[in-house]
Amino acid sequence: MKRNSPTVLLFAVLAFAASLALAGQTPNLPFGTWSRVSSEPILSPQDATWESAGTFNPAVILHNGKIVMLYRAQDAAGTSRLGYAESTDGIHFTRRSEPALSPEADYEKDGGVEDPRLQKFGDSFYLTYTGYNKKDAQLCLATSRDLIHWERKGVILPAYKGNWNKGWTKSGAIVSEKIDGKYWMYWLGTAADKTDQVGLSYSSDLIHWTEATKTPVLPRRPSKFDSRVVEPGPPPILTEQGIVLIYNGADDHLVYRTGIAIFDFRDPRKVLYRSEAPIFSPEKEWEKVGQVPNVVFVEGMVPRKDRWLFYYGGADKYIGIAEAEAR
């Protein structure tokens, strides 16, 4: 008989307590109310180069005492690459002159590499990103030891396949620890009604993934801020409450705002809590006017002393930063 690991047993205890605590009440989130650190973007397009049209949708991770950011950079032709920047204070970033990842594979040609998320297991960094060839967008994976040199692992969730997905795949947010001996990943797919919703898959090796549900694990909600799009943000946070997923929701007018969902430790398919209203919305002019109007799109976050830092794309053109007190 297979024994559960101490981590799994701890998750089970915490999950049971969380399910009781969340019943009928607002949870104690690991962070407080969000506020903007800067009223202006912290990264903007520059020069007539590979990042002249847009710098947005950033992933971040702590590495060697610095915050490293991989961000989507778009040139005048609309091709996307991933830029690299690093910071000691989390606000002022120094960029490398060359992109960290450029389109090379057939599934990336002409469209590019887009919208990264970062996770680390052992000595390796795992980068999920969208490969776009101006025909299909598909969720892809690459690995690295230094965040600069990347080895492609290919498409991990093909477009037009799955239990309910009928379109593209994007936005792979991988949970930081194994649960029930498996890796888990929340991702975006397109349902038969052409709306984008959240799916869930599991894996033993981070490369081959099996869908965990027959329907979206986090579906859209008509008449709410997430009626048209429900899309994973940064990799989830593991807390005593459960698996906390920050997600990006868009309404029928495609205004993008930020929501929160919490899933059960024992069963990452089970939703324990979901915010009724957004916790972060477009307010600044540069969040309302850009390549795509009225967008705040969170993809990166890191803990920093007594607070959390959240990094987001504004109007598909700029990068902004918000913070919240750690709890």
Contacts in CASP RR format, 6 or more apart in sequence:
PFRMAT RR
TARGET T0000
AUTHOR 0000-0000-0000
METHOD contacts of the structure
MODEL  1
MKRNSPTVLLFAVLAFAASLALAGQTPNLPFGTWSRVSSEPILSPQDATW
ESAGTFNPAVILHNGKIVMLYRAQDAAGTSRLGYAESTDGIHFTRRSEPA
LSPEADYEKDGGVEDPRLQKFGDSFYLTYTGYNKKDAQLCLATSRDLIHW
ERKGVILPAYKGNWNKGWTKSGAIVSEKIDGKYWMYWLGTAADKTDQVGL
SYSSDLIHWTEATKTPVLPRRPSKFDSRVVEPGPPPILTEQGIVLIYNGA
DDHLVYRTGIAIFDFRDPRKVLYRSEAPIFSPEKEWEKVGQVPNVVFVEG
MVPRKDRWLFYYGGADKYIGIAEAEAR
4 12 0 8 1.000
5 181 0 8 1.000
7 177 0 8 1.000
7 178 0 8 1.000
8 179 0 8 1.000
8 180 0 8 1.000
8 181 0 8 1.000
11 179 0 8 1.000
11 265 0 8 1.000
11 266 0 8 1.000
12 265 0 8 1.000
12 266 0 8 1.000
14 240 0 8 1.000
14 242 0 8 1.000
14 265 0 8 1.000
15 242 0 8 1.000
15 264 0 8 1.000
15 265 0 8 1.000
15 266 0 8 1.000
15 267 0 8 1.000
16 266 0 8 1.000
17 240 0 8 1.000
18 27 0 8 1.000
18 240 0 8 1.000
18 241 0 8 1.000
18 242 0 8 1.000
18 262 0 8 1.000
18 264 0 8 1.000
18 265 0 8 1.000
18 272 0 8 1.000
19 264 0 8 1.000
19 272 0 8 1.000
21 27 0 8 1.000
21 28 0 8 1.000
21 241 0 8 1.000
22 241 0 8 1.000
22 262 0 8 1.000
22 272 0 8 1.000
22 273 0 8 1.000
26 273 0 8 1.000
27 241 0 8 1.000
27 262 0 8 1.000
27 272 0 8 1.000
27 273 0 8 1.000
28 241 0 8 1.000
28 327 0 8 1.000
29 239 0 8 1.000
29 241 0 8 1.000
29 244 0 8 1.000
29 260 0 8 1.000
29 327 0 8 1.000
30 237 0 8 1.000
30 239 0 8 1.000
30 241 0 8 1.000
30 244 0 8 1.000
30 308 0 8 1.000
30 326 0 8 1.000
30 327 0 8 1.000
31 307 0 8 1.000
31 308 0 8 1.000
31 324 0 8 1.000
31 325 0 8 1.000
31 326 0 8 1.000
31 327 0 8 1.000
32 324 0 8 1.000
32 325 0 8 1.000
32 327 0 8 1.000
33 279 0 8 1.000
33 324 0 8 1.000
33 325 0 8 1.000
34 258 0 8 1.000
34 279 0 8 1.000
34 280 0 8 1.000
34 310 0 8 1.000
34 322 0 8 1.000
34 323 0 8 1.000
34 324 0 8 1.000
35 322 0 8 1.000
35 323 0 8 1.000
35 324 0 8 1.000
36 284 0 8 1.000
36 320 0 8 1.000
36 321 0 8 1.000
36 322 0 8 1.000
37 91 0 8 1.000
37 309 0 8 1.000
37 321 0 8 1.000
37 322 0 8 1.000
37 323 0 8 1.000
38 91 0 8 1.000
38 320 0 8 1.000
38 321 0 8 1.000
39 284 0 8 1.000
40 286 0 8 1.000
41 286 0 8 1.000
41 314 0 8 1.000
41 318 0 8 1.000
41 319 0 8 1.000
41 320 0 8 1.000
42 91 0 8 1.000
42 92 0 8 1.000
42 93 0 8 1.000
42 319 0 8 1.000
42 320 0 8 1.000
42 321 0 8 1.000
43 55 0 8 1.000
43 58 0 8 1.000
43 69 0 8 1.000
43 71 0 8 1.000
43 85 0 8 1.000
43 93 0 8 1.000
43 95 0 8 1.000
43 318 0 8 1.000
43 319 0 8 1.000
43 320 0 8 1.000
44 54 0 8 1.000
44 55 0 8 1.000
44 317 0 8 1.000
44 318 0 8 1.000
44 319 0 8 1.000
45 51 0 8 1.000
45 52 0 8 1.000
45 53 0 8 1.000
45 54 0 8 1.000
45 55 0 8 1.000
45 74 0 8 1.000
45 317 0 8 1.000
45 318 0 8 1.000
46 52 0 8 1.000
46 55 0 8 1.000
48 76 0 8 1.000
49 75 0 8 1.000
50 73 0 8 1.000
50 75 0 8 1.000
50 79 0 8 1.000
50 81 0 8 1.000
50 99 0 8 1.000
50 102 0 8 1.000
51 73 0 8 1.000
51 74 0 8 1.000
51 75 0 8 1.000
51 81 0 8 1.000
51 83 0 8 1.000
52 74 0 8 1.000
52 75 0 8 1.000
52 76 0 8 1.000
53 74 0 8 1.000
53 75 0 8 1.000
53 76 0 8 1.000
53 78 0 8 1.000
53 291 0 8 1.000
53 317 0 8 1.000
54 72 0 8 1.000
54 73 0 8 1.000
54 74 0 8 1.000
54 291 0 8 1.000
54 316 0 8 1.000
54 317 0 8 1.000
54 318 0 8 1.000
55 71 0 8 1.000
55 72 0 8 1.000
55 73 0 8 1.000
55 74 0 8 1.000
55 83 0 8 1.000
55 317 0 8 1.000
55 318 0 8 1.000
55 319 0 8 1.000
56 71 0 8 1.000
56 72 0 8 1.000
56 74 0 8 1.000
56 297 0 8 1.000
56 313 0 8 1.000
56 314 0 8 1.000
56 315 0 8 1.000
56 316 0 8 1.000
56 317 0 8 1.000
56 318 0 8 1.000
56 319 0 8 1.000
57 71 0 8 1.000
57 72 0 8 1.000
57 114 0 8 1.000
57 115 0 8 1.000
57 116 0 8 1.000
57 297 0 8 1.000
57 299 0 8 1.000
57 312 0 8 1.000
57 313 0 8 1.000
57 316 0 8 1.000
58 69 0 8 1.000
58 70 0 8 1.000
58 71 0 8 1.000
58 72 0 8 1.000
58 116 0 8 1.000
58 299 0 8 1.000
58 300 0 8 1.000
58 311 0 8 1.000
58 312 0 8 1.000
58 313 0 8 1.000
58 319 0 8 1.000
59 69 0 8 1.000
59 70 0 8 1.000
59 71 0 8 1.000
59 116 0 8 1.000
59 117 0 8 1.000
59 118 0 8 1.000
59 127 0 8 1.000
59 234 0 8 1.000
59 299 0 8 1.000
59 300 0 8 1.000
59 311 0 8 1.000
60 67 0 8 1.000
60 68 0 8 1.000
60 69 0 8 1.000
60 70 0 8 1.000
60 118 0 8 1.000
60 300 0 8 1.000
60 301 0 8 1.000
60 302 0 8 1.000
60 309 0 8 1.000
60 311 0 8 1.000
61 67 0 8 1.000
61 68 0 8 1.000
61 118 0 8 1.000
61 119 0 8 1.000
61 120 0 8 1.000
61 125 0 8 1.000
61 147 0 8 1.000
61 302 0 8 1.000
62 68 0 8 1.000
62 302 0 8 1.000
63 125 0 8 1.000
63 147 0 8 1.000
65 88 0 8 1.000
66 86 0 8 1.000
66 87 0 8 1.000
66 88 0 8 1.000
67 86 0 8 1.000
67 87 0 8 1.000
67 88 0 8 1.000
67 90 0 8 1.000
67 302 0 8 1.000
67 304 0 8 1.000
67 309 0 8 1.000
68 84 0 8 1.000
68 85 0 8 1.000
68 86 0 8 1.000
68 147 0 8 1.000
69 84 0 8 1.000
69 85 0 8 1.000
69 86 0 8 1.000
69 87 0 8 1.000
69 93 0 8 1.000
69 311 0 8 1.000
69 319 0 8 1.000
70 82 0 8 1.000
70 83 0 8 1.000
70 84 0 8 1.000
70 100 0 8 1.000
70 101 0 8 1.000
70 116 0 8 1.000
70 118 0 8 1.000
70 127 0 8 1.000
70 147 0 8 1.000
71 82 0 8 1.000
71 83 0 8 1.000
71 85 0 8 1.000
71 116 0 8 1.000
71 319 0 8 1.000
72 80 0 8 1.000
72 81 0 8 1.000
72 82 0 8 1.000
72 83 0 8 1.000
72 113 0 8 1.000
72 114 0 8 1.000
72 115 0 8 1.000
72 116 0 8 1.000
73 80 0 8 1.000
73 81 0 8 1.000
73 82 0 8 1.000
73 83 0 8 1.000
73 99 0 8 1.000
74 80 0 8 1.000
74 81 0 8 1.000
74 291 0 8 1.000
75 81 0 8 1.000
78 111 0 8 1.000
79 103 0 8 1.000
79 110 0 8 1.000
79 111 0 8 1.000
79 112 0 8 1.000
80 103 0 8 1.000
80 111 0 8 1.000
80 112 0 8 1.000
80 113 0 8 1.000
80 114 0 8 1.000
80 132 0 8 1.000
81 99 0 8 1.000
81 101 0 8 1.000
81 102 0 8 1.000
81 103 0 8 1.000
81 112 0 8 1.000
81 113 0 8 1.000
82 99 0 8 1.000
82 100 0 8 1.000
82 101 0 8 1.000
82 102 0 8 1.000
82 113 0 8 1.000
82 116 0 8 1.000
82 129 0 8 1.000
83 95 0 8 1.000
83 96 0 8 1.000
83 99 0 8 1.000
83 100 0 8 1.000
83 101 0 8 1.000
84 95 0 8 1.000
84 96 0 8 1.000
84 99 0 8 1.000
84 100 0 8 1.000
84 147 0 8 1.000
84 148 0 8 1.000
85 93 0 8 1.000
85 94 0 8 1.000
85 95 0 8 1.000
85 96 0 8 1.000
86 93 0 8 1.000
86 94 0 8 1.000
87 93 0 8 1.000
87 94 0 8 1.000
90 302 0 8 1.000
90 304 0 8 1.000
90 309 0 8 1.000
90 321 0 8 1.000
91 321 0 8 1.000
96 148 0 8 1.000
100 147 0 8 1.000
100 148 0 8 1.000
100 150 0 8 1.000
101 113 0 8 1.000
101 127 0 8 1.000
101 129 0 8 1.000
101 142 0 8 1.000
101 150 0 8 1.000
102 112 0 8 1.000
102 113 0 8 1.000
103 109 0 8 1.000
103 110 0 8 1.000
103 111 0 8 1.000
103 112 0 8 1.000
103 113 0 8 1.000
103 131 0 8 1.000
104 152 0 8 1.000
105 131 0 8 1.000
105 152 0 8 1.000
105 154 0 8 1.000
106 133 0 8 1.000
107 131 0 8 1.000
107 133 0 8 1.000
107 136 0 8 1.000
107 138 0 8 1.000
107 140 0 8 1.000
107 154 0 8 1.000
107 155 0 8 1.000
108 131 0 8 1.000
108 132 0 8 1.000
108 133 0 8 1.000
108 140 0 8 1.000
109 133 0 8 1.000
109 134 0 8 1.000
110 133 0 8 1.000
110 134 0 8 1.000
111 131 0 8 1.000
111 132 0 8 1.000
111 133 0 8 1.000
111 134 0 8 1.000
112 131 0 8 1.000
112 132 0 8 1.000
112 133 0 8 1.000
113 129 0 8 1.000
113 130 0 8 1.000
113 131 0 8 1.000
113 132 0 8 1.000
113 140 0 8 1.000
114 129 0 8 1.000
114 130 0 8 1.000
114 131 0 8 1.000
114 132 0 8 1.000
114 137 0 8 1.000
114 170 0 8 1.000
115 129 0 8 1.000
115 130 0 8 1.000
115 170 0 8 1.000
115 171 0 8 1.000
115 299 0 8 1.000
116 127 0 8 1.000
116 128 0 8 1.000
116 129 0 8 1.000
116 299 0 8 1.000
117 127 0 8 1.000
117 128 0 8 1.000
117 129 0 8 1.000
117 171 0 8 1.000
117 172 0 8 1.000
117 173 0 8 1.000
117 174 0 8 1.000
117 232 0 8 1.000
117 233 0 8 1.000
117 234 0 8 1.000
117 235 0 8 1.000
117 299 0 8 1.000
117 300 0 8 1.000
118 125 0 8 1.000
118 126 0 8 1.000
118 127 0 8 1.000
118 147 0 8 1.000
118 235 0 8 1.000
118 300 0 8 1.000
119 125 0 8 1.000
119 126 0 8 1.000
119 128 0 8 1.000
119 174 0 8 1.000
119 176 0 8 1.000
119 235 0 8 1.000
120 126 0 8 1.000
121 206 0 8 1.000
123 145 0 8 1.000
124 143 0 8 1.000
124 144 0 8 1.000
124 145 0 8 1.000
125 143 0 8 1.000
125 144 0 8 1.000
125 145 0 8 1.000
125 147 0 8 1.000
126 141 0 8 1.000
126 142 0 8 1.000
126 143 0 8 1.000
126 174 0 8 1.000
126 206 0 8 1.000
127 141 0 8 1.000
127 142 0 8 1.000
127 143 0 8 1.000
127 144 0 8 1.000
127 150 0 8 1.000
128 139 0 8 1.000
128 140 0 8 1.000
128 141 0 8 1.000
128 156 0 8 1.000
128 171 0 8 1.000
128 172 0 8 1.000
128 173 0 8 1.000
128 174 0 8 1.000
128 185 0 8 1.000
129 139 0 8 1.000
129 140 0 8 1.000
129 141 0 8 1.000
129 142 0 8 1.000
130 137 0 8 1.000
130 138 0 8 1.000
130 139 0 8 1.000
130 140 0 8 1.000
130 168 0 8 1.000
130 170 0 8 1.000
130 171 0 8 1.000
131 137 0 8 1.000
131 138 0 8 1.000
131 139 0 8 1.000
131 140 0 8 1.000
131 155 0 8 1.000
132 138 0 8 1.000
136 159 0 8 1.000
136 160 0 8 1.000
136 168 0 8 1.000
137 159 0 8 1.000
137 168 0 8 1.000
137 169 0 8 1.000
137 170 0 8 1.000
138 155 0 8 1.000
138 157 0 8 1.000
138 158 0 8 1.000
138 159 0 8 1.000
138 168 0 8 1.000
138 169 0 8 1.000
139 155 0 8 1.000
139 156 0 8 1.000
139 157 0 8 1.000
139 169 0 8 1.000
139 170 0 8 1.000
139 171 0 8 1.000
139 172 0 8 1.000
139 187 0 8 1.000
140 152 0 8 1.000
140 153 0 8 1.000
140 154 0 8 1.000
140 155 0 8 1.000
140 156 0 8 1.000
141 152 0 8 1.000
141 153 0 8 1.000
141 154 0 8 1.000
141 156 0 8 1.000
141 206 0 8 1.000
141 207 0 8 1.000
142 150 0 8 1.000
142 151 0 8 1.000
142 152 0 8 1.000
142 153 0 8 1.000
142 154 0 8 1.000
143 150 0 8 1.000
143 151 0 8 1.000
143 153 0 8 1.000
144 150 0 8 1.000
144 151 0 8 1.000
153 207 0 8 1.000
156 207 0 8 1.000
156 208 0 8 1.000
156 209 0 8 1.000
157 169 0 8 1.000
157 187 0 8 1.000
157 201 0 8 1.000
157 209 0 8 1.000
158 169 0 8 1.000
159 165 0 8 1.000
159 167 0 8 1.000
159 168 0 8 1.000
159 169 0 8 1.000
160 166 0 8 1.000
160 167 0 8 1.000
162 211 0 8 1.000
163 211 0 8 1.000
163 213 0 8 1.000
163 214 0 8 1.000
163 215 0 8 1.000
164 191 0 8 1.000
164 192 0 8 1.000
164 197 0 8 1.000
164 214 0 8 1.000
164 215 0 8 1.000
164 216 0 8 1.000
165 189 0 8 1.000
165 190 0 8 1.000
165 191 0 8 1.000
165 199 0 8 1.000
166 190 0 8 1.000
166 191 0 8 1.000
166 192 0 8 1.000
167 189 0 8 1.000
167 190 0 8 1.000
168 189 0 8 1.000
168 190 0 8 1.000
169 187 0 8 1.000
169 188 0 8 1.000
169 189 0 8 1.000
170 187 0 8 1.000
170 188 0 8 1.000
170 189 0 8 1.000
170 231 0 8 1.000
171 186 0 8 1.000
171 187 0 8 1.000
171 188 0 8 1.000
171 231 0 8 1.000
171 232 0 8 1.000
171 233 0 8 1.000
172 185 0 8 1.000
172 186 0 8 1.000
172 187 0 8 1.000
172 188 0 8 1.000
172 232 0 8 1.000
173 185 0 8 1.000
173 186 0 8 1.000
173 187 0 8 1.000
173 232 0 8 1.000
173 233 0 8 1.000
173 234 0 8 1.000
173 235 0 8 1.000
173 236 0 8 1.000
173 245 0 8 1.000
174 183 0 8 1.000
174 184 0 8 1.000
174 185 0 8 1.000
174 206 0 8 1.000
174 235 0 8 1.000
175 183 0 8 1.000
175 184 0 8 1.000
175 185 0 8 1.000
175 186 0 8 1.000
175 235 0 8 1.000
175 236 0 8 1.000
175 238 0 8 1.000
175 243 0 8 1.000
175 268 0 8 1.000
176 235 0 8 1.000
176 236 0 8 1.000
176 238 0 8 1.000
177 238 0 8 1.000
179 265 0 8 1.000
179 268 0 8 1.000
180 266 0 8 1.000
181 204 0 8 1.000
182 202 0 8 1.000
182 203 0 8 1.000
182 204 0 8 1.000
183 202 0 8 1.000
183 203 0 8 1.000
183 204 0 8 1.000
183 205 0 8 1.000
183 206 0 8 1.000
184 200 0 8 1.000
184 201 0 8 1.000
184 202 0 8 1.000
184 212 0 8 1.000
184 268 0 8 1.000
185 200 0 8 1.000
185 201 0 8 1.000
185 202 0 8 1.000
185 203 0 8 1.000
185 209 0 8 1.000
186 198 0 8 1.000
186 199 0 8 1.000
186 200 0 8 1.000
186 217 0 8 1.000
186 218 0 8 1.000
186 232 0 8 1.000
186 236 0 8 1.000
186 245 0 8 1.000
187 198 0 8 1.000
187 199 0 8 1.000
187 200 0 8 1.000
187 201 0 8 1.000
187 232 0 8 1.000
188 196 0 8 1.000
188 197 0 8 1.000
188 198 0 8 1.000
188 199 0 8 1.000
188 230 0 8 1.000
188 231 0 8 1.000
188 232 0 8 1.000
189 196 0 8 1.000
189 197 0 8 1.000
189 198 0 8 1.000
189 199 0 8 1.000
189 216 0 8 1.000
190 196 0 8 1.000
190 197 0 8 1.000
191 197 0 8 1.000
191 216 0 8 1.000
195 220 0 8 1.000
195 227 0 8 1.000
195 228 0 8 1.000
195 229 0 8 1.000
196 220 0 8 1.000
196 228 0 8 1.000
196 229 0 8 1.000
196 230 0 8 1.000
196 231 0 8 1.000
197 216 0 8 1.000
197 218 0 8 1.000
197 219 0 8 1.000
197 220 0 8 1.000
197 230 0 8 1.000
198 216 0 8 1.000
198 217 0 8 1.000
198 218 0 8 1.000
198 219 0 8 1.000
198 230 0 8 1.000
198 231 0 8 1.000
198 232 0 8 1.000
198 247 0 8 1.000
199 211 0 8 1.000
199 212 0 8 1.000
199 213 0 8 1.000
199 216 0 8 1.000
199 217 0 8 1.000
199 218 0 8 1.000
200 211 0 8 1.000
200 212 0 8 1.000
200 213 0 8 1.000
200 217 0 8 1.000
200 268 0 8 1.000
200 269 0 8 1.000
201 209 0 8 1.000
201 210 0 8 1.000
201 211 0 8 1.000
201 212 0 8 1.000
202 209 0 8 1.000
202 210 0 8 1.000
202 212 0 8 1.000
202 268 0 8 1.000
203 209 0 8 1.000
203 210 0 8 1.000
212 268 0 8 1.000
212 269 0 8 1.000
213 269 0 8 1.000
216 230 0 8 1.000
217 263 0 8 1.000
217 269 0 8 1.000
217 271 0 8 1.000
218 230 0 8 1.000
218 245 0 8 1.000
218 247 0 8 1.000
218 261 0 8 1.000
218 271 0 8 1.000
218 274 0 8 1.000
219 230 0 8 1.000
220 226 0 8 1.000
220 227 0 8 1.000
220 228 0 8 1.000
220 229 0 8 1.000
220 230 0 8 1.000
221 227 0 8 1.000
224 251 0 8 1.000
224 276 0 8 1.000
225 249 0 8 1.000
225 250 0 8 1.000
225 251 0 8 1.000
225 255 0 8 1.000
225 257 0 8 1.000
225 259 0 8 1.000
225 277 0 8 1.000
225 278 0 8 1.000
226 247 0 8 1.000
226 249 0 8 1.000
226 250 0 8 1.000
226 251 0 8 1.000
226 257 0 8 1.000
226 259 0 8 1.000
227 250 0 8 1.000
227 251 0 8 1.000
227 252 0 8 1.000
228 249 0 8 1.000
228 250 0 8 1.000
228 251 0 8 1.000
228 252 0 8 1.000
228 254 0 8 1.000
229 248 0 8 1.000
229 249 0 8 1.000
229 250 0 8 1.000
229 254 0 8 1.000
229 256 0 8 1.000
230 247 0 8 1.000
230 248 0 8 1.000
230 249 0 8 1.000
231 247 0 8 1.000
231 248 0 8 1.000
231 249 0 8 1.000
231 250 0 8 1.000
232 245 0 8 1.000
232 247 0 8 1.000
232 248 0 8 1.000
233 245 0 8 1.000
233 246 0 8 1.000
233 247 0 8 1.000
233 248 0 8 1.000
233 298 0 8 1.000
233 299 0 8 1.000
233 300 0 8 1.000
234 246 0 8 1.000
234 298 0 8 1.000
234 299 0 8 1.000
234 300 0 8 1.000
234 301 0 8 1.000
234 310 0 8 1.000
236 243 0 8 1.000
236 244 0 8 1.000
236 245 0 8 1.000
236 246 0 8 1.000
236 263 0 8 1.000
237 243 0 8 1.000
237 244 0 8 1.000
237 301 0 8 1.000
238 244 0 8 1.000
238 265 0 8 1.000
241 262 0 8 1.000
241 272 0 8 1.000
241 273 0 8 1.000
242 262 0 8 1.000
242 263 0 8 1.000
242 264 0 8 1.000
242 265 0 8 1.000
242 272 0 8 1.000
243 262 0 8 1.000
243 263 0 8 1.000
243 264 0 8 1.000
243 265 0 8 1.000
243 268 0 8 1.000
244 260 0 8 1.000
244 261 0 8 1.000
244 262 0 8 1.000
245 260 0 8 1.000
245 261 0 8 1.000
245 262 0 8 1.000
245 263 0 8 1.000
246 258 0 8 1.000
246 259 0 8 1.000
246 260 0 8 1.000
246 298 0 8 1.000
246 301 0 8 1.000
246 310 0 8 1.000
247 258 0 8 1.000
247 259 0 8 1.000
247 260 0 8 1.000
247 261 0 8 1.000
248 256 0 8 1.000
248 257 0 8 1.000
248 258 0 8 1.000
248 259 0 8 1.000
248 296 0 8 1.000
248 297 0 8 1.000
248 298 0 8 1.000
249 256 0 8 1.000
249 257 0 8 1.000
249 258 0 8 1.000
249 259 0 8 1.000
249 278 0 8 1.000
250 256 0 8 1.000
250 257 0 8 1.000
251 257 0 8 1.000
253 294 0 8 1.000
254 292 0 8 1.000
254 294 0 8 1.000
255 281 0 8 1.000
255 282 0 8 1.000
255 294 0 8 1.000
255 295 0 8 1.000
256 282 0 8 1.000
256 294 0 8 1.000
256 295 0 8 1.000
256 296 0 8 1.000
256 297 0 8 1.000
257 278 0 8 1.000
257 280 0 8 1.000
257 281 0 8 1.000
257 282 0 8 1.000
257 296 0 8 1.000
258 278 0 8 1.000
258 279 0 8 1.000
258 280 0 8 1.000
258 281 0 8 1.000
258 296 0 8 1.000
258 298 0 8 1.000
258 312 0 8 1.000
259 275 0 8 1.000
259 278 0 8 1.000
259 279 0 8 1.000
259 280 0 8 1.000
260 273 0 8 1.000
260 274 0 8 1.000
260 275 0 8 1.000
260 279 0 8 1.000
261 271 0 8 1.000
261 273 0 8 1.000
261 274 0 8 1.000
261 275 0 8 1.000
262 271 0 8 1.000
262 272 0 8 1.000
262 273 0 8 1.000
262 274 0 8 1.000
263 269 0 8 1.000
263 270 0 8 1.000
263 271 0 8 1.000
263 272 0 8 1.000
264 270 0 8 1.000
264 271 0 8 1.000
264 272 0 8 1.000
280 296 0 8 1.000
280 298 0 8 1.000
280 310 0 8 1.000
280 312 0 8 1.000
280 322 0 8 1.000
281 296 0 8 1.000
282 288 0 8 1.000
282 294 0 8 1.000
282 295 0 8 1.000
282 296 0 8 1.000
282 314 0 8 1.000
282 315 0 8 1.000
286 314 0 8 1.000
286 315 0 8 1.000
286 317 0 8 1.000
286 318 0 8 1.000
287 294 0 8 1.000
287 295 0 8 1.000
287 296 0 8 1.000
287 314 0 8 1.000
287 315 0 8 1.000
287 318 0 8 1.000
288 294 0 8 1.000
288 315 0 8 1.000
289 315 0 8 1.000
290 314 0 8 1.000
290 315 0 8 1.000
290 316 0 8 1.000
290 317 0 8 1.000
290 318 0 8 1.000
291 315 0 8 1.000
291 316 0 8 1.000
291 317 0 8 1.000
292 315 0 8 1.000
292 316 0 8 1.000
293 315 0 8 1.000
294 315 0 8 1.000
295 313 0 8 1.000
295 314 0 8 1.000
295 315 0 8 1.000
295 316 0 8 1.000
296 312 0 8 1.000
296 313 0 8 1.000
296 314 0 8 1.000
297 312 0 8 1.000
297 313 0 8 1.000
297 314 0 8 1.000
297 316 0 8 1.000
298 310 0 8 1.000
298 311 0 8 1.000
298 312 0 8 1.000
298 313 0 8 1.000
299 311 0 8 1.000
299 312 0 8 1.000
299 313 0 8 1.000
300 310 0 8 1.000
300 311 0 8 1.000
300 312 0 8 1.000
301 308 0 8 1.000
301 309 0 8 1.000
301 310 0 8 1.000
301 311 0 8 1.000
302 308 0 8 1.000
302 309 0 8 1.000
303 309 0 8 1.000
303 326 0 8 1.000
305 326 0 8 1.000
306 325 0 8 1.000
306 326 0 8 1.000
307 323 0 8 1.000
307 324 0 8 1.000
307 325 0 8 1.000
307 326 0 8 1.000
308 323 0 8 1.000
308 324 0 8 1.000
308 325 0 8 1.000
308 326 0 8 1.000
309 321 0 8 1.000
309 322 0 8 1.000
309 323 0 8 1.000
310 321 0 8 1.000
310 322 0 8 1.000
310 323 0 8 1.000
310 324 0 8 1.000
311 319 0 8 1.000
311 320 0 8 1.000
311 321 0 8 1.000
312 319 0 8 1.000
312 320 0 8 1.000
312 321 0 8 1.000
312 322 0 8 1.000
313 319 0 8 1.000
313 320 0 8 1.000
314 320 0 8 1.000
END
